[in-house]
Structures are given as structure tokens and as C-alpha cells.
Amino acid sequence: MPSRFKCLFGLENLSDLITWKDLLTSNPNANVYKVSFESTPVKLDANLLRGIPIDPPDIKVATINSFNCLYQYWTGTPSDNPVWELLLPLPVKVIEKVDNSVISNLFI
């Protein structure tokens, strides 16, 4: 499994950006690039990085829950509502910048 510190975040298709709309629209300077790479990417469920809300809050339960979510994430076990991301091991080659109008049209 690659380290997140040595990878680039990616998505399989441009249409997958819809899932990440909040992230992109909260940063007006965000850019999207089409890239190529030779190594095999790892597909993981980023939804697991959010954890499962505990109500009422309990630090012991939250800690166990966080561990379980991280374990599922790193073993590639999806949640009930996966939000897929790719970890692209470096190096990657930038092919082109995706025009912002193309991205905006996805969110209409």
C-alpha cells in the first residue's frame, strides 16, 4: 500500500468530480489536471476518512470507531456509501489542465 505522503490524489473519471463538488467549490483556486502514470493506482473509499458520527460523543467509542474506519480504508473495504479516490504513486506526468468551464458544467 502506498503512503499518502508519496502519492497524488486522483479520480477515475472527470464525472467523479461531482462527488467532490464541496471541496472544489470551497477553493476557487483549485485546478484539475489530466495526468498519466505508469504504476498501478490504489482505489480507496475516502468516505471512511470522515468516520462515523457518535451520538452522544464518547471518546472510547470514537477511538474504536476511528480505528475501524481507518482499517477499512487501508484494506480497501468500502463503506455503505463509498466516495472513491485514487492514490497515484509518483511520478505522474501532467497531460493537460482541465478547463474550468468544463468543471463548472458538471456542477450545473
mmCIF file of the C-alpha atoms, coordinates in Angstrom:
data_MODEL
# 
_entry.id   MODEL 
# 
loop_
_atom_site.group_PDB 
_atom_site.id 
_atom_site.type_symbol 
_atom_site.label_atom_id 
_atom_site.label_alt_id 
_atom_site.label_comp_id 
_atom_site.label_asym_id 
_atom_site.label_entity_id 
_atom_site.label_seq_id 
_atom_site.pdbx_PDB_ins_code 
_atom_site.Cartn_x 
_atom_site.Cartn_y 
_atom_site.Cartn_z 
_atom_site.occupancy 
_atom_site.B_iso_or_equiv 
_atom_site.pdbx_formal_charge 
_atom_site.auth_seq_id 
_atom_site.auth_comp_id 
_atom_site.auth_asym_id 
_atom_site.auth_atom_id 
_atom_site.pdbx_PDB_model_num 
ATOM 1   C CA . MET A 1 1   ? 0.000   0.000  0.000   1.00 0.00 ? 1   MET A CA 1 
ATOM 2   C CA . PRO A 1 2   ? 1.459   3.377  -0.940  1.00 0.00 ? 2   PRO A CA 1 
ATOM 3   C CA . SER A 1 3   ? 1.938   6.207  1.526   1.00 0.00 ? 3   SER A CA 1 
ATOM 4   C CA . ARG A 1 4   ? -0.443  9.163  1.116   1.00 0.00 ? 4   ARG A CA 1 
ATOM 5   C CA . PHE A 1 5   ? 2.677   11.335 1.524   1.00 0.00 ? 5   PHE A CA 1 
ATOM 6   C CA . LYS A 1 6   ? 4.155   9.839  -1.650  1.00 0.00 ? 6   LYS A CA 1 
ATOM 7   C CA . CYS A 1 7   ? 1.058   9.865  -3.845  1.00 0.00 ? 7   CYS A CA 1 
ATOM 8   C CA . LEU A 1 8   ? -1.111  12.228 -5.775  1.00 0.00 ? 8   LEU A CA 1 
ATOM 9   C CA . PHE A 1 9   ? -4.868  12.236 -5.217  1.00 0.00 ? 9   PHE A CA 1 
ATOM 10  C CA . GLY A 1 10  ? -6.847  11.367 -8.309  1.00 0.00 ? 10  GLY A CA 1 
ATOM 11  C CA . LEU A 1 11  ? -10.184 10.239 -9.698  1.00 0.00 ? 11  LEU A CA 1 
ATOM 12  C CA . GLU A 1 12  ? -11.002 7.707  -12.398 1.00 0.00 ? 12  GLU A CA 1 
ATOM 13  C CA . ASN A 1 13  ? -13.238 9.961  -14.480 1.00 0.00 ? 13  ASN A CA 1 
ATOM 14  C CA . LEU A 1 14  ? -13.966 13.654 -14.823 1.00 0.00 ? 14  LEU A CA 1 
ATOM 15  C CA . SER A 1 15  ? -17.599 12.943 -13.903 1.00 0.00 ? 15  SER A CA 1 
ATOM 16  C CA . ASP A 1 16  ? -16.385 11.712 -10.479 1.00 0.00 ? 16  ASP A CA 1 
ATOM 17  C CA . LEU A 1 17  ? -15.691 15.362 -9.625  1.00 0.00 ? 17  LEU A CA 1 
ATOM 18  C CA . ILE A 1 18  ? -19.379 15.747 -8.793  1.00 0.00 ? 18  ILE A CA 1 
ATOM 19  C CA . THR A 1 19  ? -18.751 13.740 -5.623  1.00 0.00 ? 19  THR A CA 1 
ATOM 20  C CA . TRP A 1 20  ? -16.018 16.209 -4.650  1.00 0.00 ? 20  TRP A CA 1 
ATOM 21  C CA . LYS A 1 21  ? -18.004 19.355 -5.521  1.00 0.00 ? 21  LYS A CA 1 
ATOM 22  C CA . ASP A 1 22  ? -17.831 20.826 -1.987  1.00 0.00 ? 22  ASP A CA 1 
ATOM 23  C CA . LEU A 1 23  ? -14.052 20.533 -1.945  1.00 0.00 ? 23  LEU A CA 1 
ATOM 24  C CA . LEU A 1 24  ? -13.656 22.198 -5.333  1.00 0.00 ? 24  LEU A CA 1 
ATOM 25  C CA . THR A 1 25  ? -16.203 24.966 -4.851  1.00 0.00 ? 25  THR A CA 1 
ATOM 26  C CA . SER A 1 26  ? -14.787 25.883 -1.426  1.00 0.00 ? 26  SER A CA 1 
ATOM 27  C CA . ASN A 1 27  ? -11.427 26.653 -3.092  1.00 0.00 ? 27  ASN A CA 1 
ATOM 28  C CA . PRO A 1 28  ? -11.824 28.946 -6.119  1.00 0.00 ? 28  PRO A CA 1 
ATOM 29  C CA . ASN A 1 29  ? -8.118  28.488 -6.927  1.00 0.00 ? 29  ASN A CA 1 
ATOM 30  C CA . ALA A 1 30  ? -8.383  24.705 -7.252  1.00 0.00 ? 30  ALA A CA 1 
ATOM 31  C CA . ASN A 1 31  ? -7.263  23.267 -10.565 1.00 0.00 ? 31  ASN A CA 1 
ATOM 32  C CA . VAL A 1 32  ? -7.887  19.882 -12.142 1.00 0.00 ? 32  VAL A CA 1 
ATOM 33  C CA . TYR A 1 33  ? -5.348  18.166 -14.381 1.00 0.00 ? 33  TYR A CA 1 
ATOM 34  C CA . LYS A 1 34  ? -5.424  15.135 -16.626 1.00 0.00 ? 34  LYS A CA 1 
ATOM 35  C CA . VAL A 1 35  ? -2.381  13.000 -15.809 1.00 0.00 ? 35  VAL A CA 1 
ATOM 36  C CA . SER A 1 36  ? -0.743  9.785  -16.918 1.00 0.00 ? 36  SER A CA 1 
ATOM 37  C CA . PHE A 1 37  ? 1.193   7.345  -14.779 1.00 0.00 ? 37  PHE A CA 1 
ATOM 38  C CA . GLU A 1 38  ? 2.900   4.003  -15.147 1.00 0.00 ? 38  GLU A CA 1 
ATOM 39  C CA . SER A 1 39  ? 2.346   2.459  -11.739 1.00 0.00 ? 39  SER A CA 1 
ATOM 40  C CA . THR A 1 40  ? -0.897  0.912  -10.540 1.00 0.00 ? 40  THR A CA 1 
ATOM 41  C CA . PRO A 1 41  ? -3.167  3.268  -8.595  1.00 0.00 ? 41  PRO A CA 1 
ATOM 42  C CA . VAL A 1 42  ? -4.925  2.183  -5.419  1.00 0.00 ? 42  VAL A CA 1 
ATOM 43  C CA . LYS A 1 43  ? -8.694  2.763  -5.243  1.00 0.00 ? 43  LYS A CA 1 
ATOM 44  C CA . LEU A 1 44  ? -9.929  3.582  -1.725  1.00 0.00 ? 44  LEU A CA 1 
ATOM 45  C CA . ASP A 1 45  ? -13.120 4.850  -0.097  1.00 0.00 ? 45  ASP A CA 1 
ATOM 46  C CA . ALA A 1 46  ? -12.407 8.374  1.157   1.00 0.00 ? 46  ALA A CA 1 
ATOM 47  C CA . ASN A 1 47  ? -15.763 8.399  2.942   1.00 0.00 ? 47  ASN A CA 1 
ATOM 48  C CA . LEU A 1 48  ? -14.162 6.219  5.623   1.00 0.00 ? 48  LEU A CA 1 
ATOM 49  C CA . LEU A 1 49  ? -11.742 9.036  6.487   1.00 0.00 ? 49  LEU A CA 1 
ATOM 50  C CA . ARG A 1 50  ? -14.677 11.006 7.894   1.00 0.00 ? 50  ARG A CA 1 
ATOM 51  C CA . GLY A 1 51  ? -15.508 8.308  10.438  1.00 0.00 ? 51  GLY A CA 1 
ATOM 52  C CA . ILE A 1 52  ? -18.980 7.527  11.689  1.00 0.00 ? 52  ILE A CA 1 
ATOM 53  C CA . PRO A 1 53  ? -20.627 10.131 13.936  1.00 0.00 ? 53  PRO A CA 1 
ATOM 54  C CA . ILE A 1 54  ? -21.126 9.000  17.540  1.00 0.00 ? 54  ILE A CA 1 
ATOM 55  C CA . ASP A 1 55  ? -24.145 10.348 19.385  1.00 0.00 ? 55  ASP A CA 1 
ATOM 56  C CA . PRO A 1 56  ? -23.749 11.044 22.221  1.00 0.00 ? 56  PRO A CA 1 
ATOM 57  C CA . PRO A 1 57  ? -19.994 11.663 21.903  1.00 0.00 ? 57  PRO A CA 1 
ATOM 58  C CA . ASP A 1 58  ? -17.908 9.029  23.676  1.00 0.00 ? 58  ASP A CA 1 
ATOM 59  C CA . ILE A 1 59  ? -14.108 9.168  23.337  1.00 0.00 ? 59  ILE A CA 1 
ATOM 60  C CA . LYS A 1 60  ? -13.669 5.421  23.821  1.00 0.00 ? 60  LYS A CA 1 
ATOM 61  C CA . VAL A 1 61  ? -16.274 4.550  21.183  1.00 0.00 ? 61  VAL A CA 1 
ATOM 62  C CA . ALA A 1 62  ? -14.964 7.301  18.869  1.00 0.00 ? 62  ALA A CA 1 
ATOM 63  C CA . THR A 1 63  ? -11.414 5.947  19.124  1.00 0.00 ? 63  THR A CA 1 
ATOM 64  C CA . ILE A 1 64  ? -12.505 2.401  18.312  1.00 0.00 ? 64  ILE A CA 1 
ATOM 65  C CA . ASN A 1 65  ? -14.710 3.713  15.513  1.00 0.00 ? 65  ASN A CA 1 
ATOM 66  C CA . SER A 1 66  ? -11.833 5.733  14.045  1.00 0.00 ? 66  SER A CA 1 
ATOM 67  C CA . PHE A 1 67  ? -9.536  2.711  14.148  1.00 0.00 ? 67  PHE A CA 1 
ATOM 68  C CA . ASN A 1 68  ? -12.151 0.546  12.419  1.00 0.00 ? 68  ASN A CA 1 
ATOM 69  C CA . CYS A 1 69  ? -12.761 3.158  9.711   1.00 0.00 ? 69  CYS A CA 1 
ATOM 70  C CA . LEU A 1 70  ? -9.041  3.555  9.061   1.00 0.00 ? 70  LEU A CA 1 
ATOM 71  C CA . TYR A 1 71  ? -8.593  -0.206 8.950   1.00 0.00 ? 71  TYR A CA 1 
ATOM 72  C CA . GLN A 1 72  ? -11.404 -0.491 6.390   1.00 0.00 ? 72  GLN A CA 1 
ATOM 73  C CA . TYR A 1 73  ? -9.893  2.376  4.384   1.00 0.00 ? 73  TYR A CA 1 
ATOM 74  C CA . TRP A 1 74  ? -6.398  0.893  4.173   1.00 0.00 ? 74  TRP A CA 1 
ATOM 75  C CA . THR A 1 75  ? -7.645  -2.630 3.432   1.00 0.00 ? 75  THR A CA 1 
ATOM 76  C CA . GLY A 1 76  ? -9.814  -1.316 0.585   1.00 0.00 ? 76  GLY A CA 1 
ATOM 77  C CA . THR A 1 77  ? -13.110 -2.311 2.198   1.00 0.00 ? 77  THR A CA 1 
ATOM 78  C CA . PRO A 1 78  ? -15.782 0.181  1.078   1.00 0.00 ? 78  PRO A CA 1 
ATOM 79  C CA . SER A 1 79  ? -18.375 1.792  3.319   1.00 0.00 ? 79  SER A CA 1 
ATOM 80  C CA . ASP A 1 80  ? -22.094 1.624  2.571   1.00 0.00 ? 80  ASP A CA 1 
ATOM 81  C CA . ASN A 1 81  ? -21.763 4.911  0.608   1.00 0.00 ? 81  ASN A CA 1 
ATOM 82  C CA . PRO A 1 82  ? -18.280 4.926  -0.928  1.00 0.00 ? 82  PRO A CA 1 
ATOM 83  C CA . VAL A 1 83  ? -16.621 8.094  -2.166  1.00 0.00 ? 83  VAL A CA 1 
ATOM 84  C CA . TRP A 1 84  ? -13.874 6.728  -4.380  1.00 0.00 ? 84  TRP A CA 1 
ATOM 85  C CA . GLU A 1 85  ? -10.434 8.238  -4.699  1.00 0.00 ? 85  GLU A CA 1 
ATOM 86  C CA . LEU A 1 86  ? -7.287  7.007  -6.360  1.00 0.00 ? 86  LEU A CA 1 
ATOM 87  C CA . LEU A 1 87  ? -3.852  7.189  -4.814  1.00 0.00 ? 87  LEU A CA 1 
ATOM 88  C CA . LEU A 1 88  ? -1.474  7.636  -7.740  1.00 0.00 ? 88  LEU A CA 1 
ATOM 89  C CA . PRO A 1 89  ? 2.099   6.655  -6.835  1.00 0.00 ? 89  PRO A CA 1 
ATOM 90  C CA . LEU A 1 90  ? 4.601   9.207  -8.080  1.00 0.00 ? 90  LEU A CA 1 
ATOM 91  C CA . PRO A 1 91  ? 5.827   10.128 -10.588 1.00 0.00 ? 91  PRO A CA 1 
ATOM 92  C CA . VAL A 1 92  ? 2.877   11.244 -12.681 1.00 0.00 ? 92  VAL A CA 1 
ATOM 93  C CA . LYS A 1 93  ? 3.017   13.215 -15.910 1.00 0.00 ? 93  LYS A CA 1 
ATOM 94  C CA . VAL A 1 94  ? 0.703   16.197 -16.376 1.00 0.00 ? 94  VAL A CA 1 
ATOM 95  C CA . ILE A 1 95  ? -1.043  15.902 -19.747 1.00 0.00 ? 95  ILE A CA 1 
ATOM 96  C CA . GLU A 1 96  ? -3.233  18.998 -19.610 1.00 0.00 ? 96  GLU A CA 1 
ATOM 97  C CA . LYS A 1 97  ? -5.151  21.337 -17.342 1.00 0.00 ? 97  LYS A CA 1 
ATOM 98  C CA . VAL A 1 98  ? -8.906  20.759 -17.464 1.00 0.00 ? 98  VAL A CA 1 
ATOM 99  C CA . ASP A 1 99  ? -10.678 23.954 -18.436 1.00 0.00 ? 99  ASP A CA 1 
ATOM 100 C CA . ASN A 1 100 ? -12.662 25.456 -15.555 1.00 0.00 ? 100 ASN A CA 1 
ATOM 101 C CA . SER A 1 101 ? -15.740 25.799 -17.786 1.00 0.00 ? 101 SER A CA 1 
ATOM 102 C CA . VAL A 1 102 ? -15.800 22.009 -18.219 1.00 0.00 ? 102 VAL A CA 1 
ATOM 103 C CA . ILE A 1 103 ? -15.732 21.586 -14.451 1.00 0.00 ? 103 ILE A CA 1 
ATOM 104 C CA . SER A 1 104 ? -18.411 24.234 -13.929 1.00 0.00 ? 104 SER A CA 1 
ATOM 105 C CA . ASN A 1 105 ? -20.700 22.483 -16.421 1.00 0.00 ? 105 ASN A CA 1 
ATOM 106 C CA . LEU A 1 106 ? -20.507 19.303 -14.342 1.00 0.00 ? 106 LEU A CA 1 
ATOM 107 C CA . PHE A 1 107 ? -21.989 21.145 -11.356 1.00 0.00 ? 107 PHE A CA 1 
ATOM 108 C CA . ILE A 1 108 ? -24.988 22.619 -13.175 1.00 0.00 ? 108 ILE A CA 1 
# 
